[in-house]
């Protein structure tokens, strides 16, 4: 199942702007990933999506240096990078309490 990157990026940025702290940013990312798995997205498609997402977040971090919103983007960026290093994002997302 393909992911509409532009739409999803808008959604994540919207929620990250409202997030307060790193746990809230992680919850935004996990919620987004969980939604895609529930819609039948494969891990391969999700991995590609997450790699594109961190590229875009990197650009947002640069353009929002020194702001609270920029910090939220950094939290999400780091969290997604960590997830991409895991052997199975899907299994982890299923077991997390976020």
Secondary structure, 3 states (H helix, E strand, C coil): CCCCHHHHHHHHHHHHHHCCCHHHHHHHHHHHHHHHHHCCCCHHHHHHHHHHHHHHHHHHHHHCCCCHHHHHHHHHHHHHHHHHHCCCHHHHHHHCCC
